[in-house]
Amino acid sequence: MRRRSWAGNGQVVLITGGGGGIGSAFARQVAARGATVVLADLRPEAADAVVASLPGRGHAVVTGDLTQRAEVERILAEVASLHGRVDVLVNCMGMTSAERFDERSVESIDLELTVNLHAPLMMTRLALDLLRASRDPRVISVVSLGAIFPLGETPIYTASKYGLRGAMLSIALDLAPKGITVSSVMPSATDTRMLRQEALDGGNAFQFQDPPQTPEHVAQCMVGLLDRPRLEAYPKPSESWLVRAALLAPNLLPRIMPLFRGKGERGQARYIAQLRRQGLVRDDGGVLVLNE
């Protein structure tokens, strides 16, 4: 497909989880191209702060629980009232948990699958009428490199991202002949609030082989999907080749993973030390917690 620059002027971009790190970085980059941004988030304070930082005018925040169909329908009705269409839908909401599988509740498993898998599929399906009102409708989902490589400490996150990746590939094939372009971005560890909390909770250390990338780097990759649409893009292509090569022989994973564990744990410790130096975490009675 020929490379072309995405014309952001006048485009309506709806970003779920827009108050978070990757969503807010993407919002700033597309707003700088002239797009009108609508942030959908459960946390109005975070989303309002992002909108206040965006260049241009006309940006908005719609709040609600994106795991509830009635709330999603209300949010989309608000967007329809404001703009009458969605040119780009970005599924950016997500969560993870450092609780081990044999210790966590079934309810927490249901929640994580709902947030990471069911909610973006529901949003995409219910937004189709607004997308069809666009001359060049796009959907971009933030998936994860964990959709390719199994993460032992976070199996439900892995399951949800495996499912989301497969679903988006299938949806892309289904909707392409109908004029809707669907893409996914596959970031590895990214310096967001979610990753910081996971590091403090003792989550998956494998992802800290290298320093986490910035949300801006991931957002730039996402904008690249607007300029040159394709099914998937990797902010760090070299990492994607490594994990895909490792899965050529999945039965070797029990032998391979211990080889990387030490480096990952050291990287995780360096990351937490960096957060302390930056004043992003504090010691609360001997327990490190994130500063709000």
N, C-alpha and C positions, 0 to 999 in steps of 0.2 A: 504494500500500500504506500502511495507516495506521501512523503512528509509534507505537511501543511501546518501553518501556524493557526492555532485555534483563536478565533476572533471572540474575545470575551465581552466586548461592548454590547450591552443590552441583554446578555445571557443571564438567566435565572438559575442559580446554583443552590440546591438544597443539600445541606450537610448534616447528617445525624451524628450525635456525639460531637457537635461542633465546638463545644467549650473545652474539649481536650487538646492534647498536644498536637497530634497529627492533623485533626480537623481544623484547629485554629491556624496552623501554619499553611494549610491548603487554602483556607479562606482568605488569608492575607495575599497569597500569590495570585489567586484568580481575581480578587477585588482590584489588585494593582493593574490587571488587564482590562478593567472596566466592567466586570461582572457584578450583578446584584446578588448578594449572598443572604440566604435564610438559614439560620442555625437552629436545628431542633435538638434540644437537650433537656434532660431532667433537672439540670441545675441552672436556674435562670441567672444567678450571679456570675457564674463562670462565662456563660454565653454572652451576657450583656457586656462584660469586660472585653471580650473579643470583638464584638461589634463596634464598641467605642474606639478600638484601635485600627479599624479598617479604613483604607482610603476610599473616597467616593461617598455617595449618599444612597439612601433607600434600603439599606441593609436592615434585617429584622431578626428577632428571636421568637421562636414558638416553643413553648415548653409543654412537656407531657411525658408520660411513661410509654416508651416505644415498644414495650412488651405487651401492651394492651391494645387490642384491635380498635376499640372505641376511641382511644386516645390518638392512635395513628390516623384514623379517619377524620377526627377533629382537626389535627394538625394539617393534614392535606387540604381540608376545607378552608383553613385559614390561608394557606399558600394559594389556593385557587382564587380566593377573594382578593388577595394582594396582587397576584400576577397572572392568573389564568392558565399557567403552564409551568412546567419544570423542564429546563434544558439539560441540566446535569444533576443527577441524583448521586450523592456520595454516601455509601454506607460505611460509617466510621466508628460507630459505637462498639464497645466490646468490654470484656472483663476477664480476669483470670483469678485463680486462687492457688495459694501455696499449700493448702490442705492436701495431705496424701489420700490416695483413693480409699485405702482401707480404714481411714479415720473420719472421712467427711460424711455428711448426711445425704440421704437421697434427695432431700429438698434442695440442697445446694447444687447438686448435679443438675437437677431440673432447671434451676435458675440460670446456671452458666450456659446450658444448651439453649435456653430460651433467648438469652441476651445475644449470644454470639452467632446463633444459627437461625432460629425461628424468626427473630425480630427483623433482621435484614431481608429475609425472604418475604415476610409479610409486607414490609415497607415497599419493597420493589414491586410486588404484585399490586398493591393498592394504589401505587403511584403511576401505574401504566396509563391511565386516562390523561393525567397531566403531562406525562412524557410524550404521548401521541400528539398533544397539542403543539409540540415543538417541531421546528423544521429539521433539527439535527439532534435528536434525543440521545443522551448518553447515560450510562450507569457505571460507576466505579465503586468497587467494594475493596475495603482494606482487609485483606485476609492475613496471611502470616507465612513465614518460612516454616512454621510449625505445621502447616498444612501439607508439608512434604515429608518432614523428618519427625519421628515420634519423640516426644519429650517425656521421659519417664516420670518426672515429678509433677507434671501437669497433664494427665491423660485426658481430662474432660475438655480442656482448652484445645488439645491436639485433636480430639474427636470432632469438636465443633468446627475447627478450621479445616480439617480434612473434608467435612461435609459441605462447608461453605464454598470451598474451592471447587469441588465437584459440581455443586449446584450451579455456580456461576458459569462454569464452562458449558454446562448443558443449556442453561438459559441463554447464553450468548449464541449458541448454535441455533436455538429455537427462534430467537427474536431478530437475528441478523436479517433474514429475508423480509421481516416486517418493518425494517428501517430503524431499529433501535440497537445501538452499539453498546455492548456490555464488556467490561474489562475488570481485571483484578490486579492489585498491587500486593507483592509478597515481601514485606519487610522482615528483617531479622530484628534483634534487640534494638529498641529505639528509646531514647531518653525521654520518657513520658512519666507522668505521675503513676501510671499503672506499673511500669517497670520498677520505679523506685520503691513502691510498696512491696512488690514481689521480692526485690532484693533484700529488703529488711525482714521479710517474712521467711526467708530461707528457701525461696523458690528455685526453679531450674537454673543450675549454675552453668550448664553447657553453653548457654547463649552468651556468656561473658568471655568467650575465647578472645574477642577483640573488644575495644571500647564501644559502647553503644553509639549508634548513629544519631544524628539530630532529627527532630520532626521535620525540619525544613528540608533535609535531604530526601526524606520520603515524599514530602509534598511536591518537591521538584520532579520526582519520578512520576507522580500522579499527573502533574501538568503535562509531562511528556506523553502520557496516554491520551490527553486531549489533542495534542499536536499530531501524534501518530498513533491512531487507535490500533490496539492488538489485544489478544485475549489476556495475556499476563505480562507483567513487568516486574523486574527485580531491582531494588535500589542498590544492592550489592551483588552483581552477577556472579562474581567468583565464589561467594558463599553458596549460591544456588547450585552451581556445578558440583561443589564439594558434597553437599548433602544428597543430591541426586545420585552421585557416584556411590556413596556409602550404601544407598538402598538397593543397589544392584545385587547385593548379597545380604539381605536382611538377617539371615541366620548368624552372621558374623557380628551383629550389633552388640551382643553381650561381651564380646572380646574387645571391640573397638572403643566403646564408650568409656571404660576405665582409663584408657590412654589419654583422654581429653579432660577427665574430671579435675585433675589437679590444676591445670592451666585455667580452667573455668572458675574454680573456686578462688584462685588468686586474683583473677580478673574481677570477680564479684566483690572481693574484699577491697580492691582498689577503687571500684566504683562507689562503694559505700563511703570510703574515706574521702573521696571527691565530693560526695553529697554533703558530708560534714563540713568540709572546708568552705563550701559554697553557702553554708547556712541553711540548707534545704531540709536538714533533719536535726533533731535535738535529742538529748538524753533525758528521758522522763523516768526517773527512779531506776536507772540501770537498763532501761529499754529504749532503743532508738525508735523514734516516731517521726513521721513527716510533719514539717511545718505547713500549716494551711496557707 
